[in-house]
């Protein structure tokens, strides 16, 4: 979709752009040399691979796209199998050990506090993403870029049009492209909330609905014709947490997400005939939650933590929960090996714990060594499917039933239920291609190939079997 000249120059420009101070960018003027084709990636958060072959899941659009284009049987996610690391992998082609978004949250060893990344309350994109993204490189090549509610993109200077994935209206208005706010208001698209609060909960909505995000996305496609555009819809994930995967409510959310994909597909066929490529992916799968493991209760019994309110405290060790996994941070440098061995013994026989991954093993999971990235843990605990971790230290039991949240993810990426969805259609995609199981490390290199870009240091390879000759 773009000429292949001067890749080295473009990459140099991209890397310099990443180091430069970030300013809020209004849309750049169109460049005559850039063609008017487009690559769109839609992420349906929490859409497990098993839904595509589930007869109870009403997904006529995704199945039509798969029939006319390419699909994977399943797509292996990055570790941990949660939203923010995997969305960053999808646009970089590298593991969290390389791109730096280690979880939905992490423990800051310097401050001694847990840091929340999800919903962007603290950091801009260039503060947490350590490598070039697809939209950085596309922008450096003179292309137009857009991202609606894509994680870890707050204040990204290489996005021409953006609504960030933030949790408050103040941040939404501060970091949404100013001209897009005005355009949405004129088009009567309410991006100020209206969703994500359970009916009757009394909790005010703080994020735009999937429907509003899809309408804003199509407005950008129609009026501004970007070359690379990313859309993140979230209701499937939200519903599965509350009601469980494969519940009636989850199937209804899957049906609604399929409709939103259809709206974008129809827009592409109208405005970009024979010039559009559409990829529909997800970040992770989902597991029903039947048992909650409470690691701080277990550690309190060993004397490694103390009860403080509902959570455990310790000068030696901190636990950061990622749903189906728990990240273990050891603060006692002098006795790190001894403490880790105590942790290993404490969890060795705990029902519902499937793996204990310690130093020397984390690299195989795409998790950084804490010597290289202090945000990374010293050890990870993985739960069996059907189990998840909680962070309370109260009570005498090491587990509890979890009636208020029926589904989870974050588990070992090898578990089939954690596998994500991949479907591709349009220009450059081979009709009828069937890919088997793939890795999400291959998504960004595939999009780079479609755009005629070079993605530096990608750990995945383009999906050659999905690409037309």
Secondary structure, 3 states (H helix, E strand, C coil): CCCCCCHHHHHHHHHHHHHCCCCCCCCCCCCCCCCCCEEEEEEECCCEHHHHHCCCCCCHHHHHHHHHCEECCEEECCCCCCHHHHHHHHHHCCCHHHHCCCCCEEEECCCCEEEECCCCCCCCHHHHCCCCCHHHHHHHCCCCEEEECCCCCCCCCCCCEEECCCCCHHHHHHHCCHHHHHHHHHCCCCCCCCECCCCCCCCCCCECCHHHHHHHHHHHHHHHCCCEEEEEECHHHHHHHHHCCCCHHHHHHHHHHHHHHHHHHHHHHHHCCCCEEEEEECCCCCEECCEEEEHHHHHHHHCCCEEECCEEECCCEEEEECCCEEEEEECCHHHHHHHHHHHHHHHCCCCCEEEEECCCCHHHHCCCCCCCCCCCCCEEEEECCCEEEECECCCCCCEECCCCCCEECCCCCCCHHHCECEEEEECCECCCEECCEEECHHHHHHHHHHHCCCCCCCCCCCCHHHECC
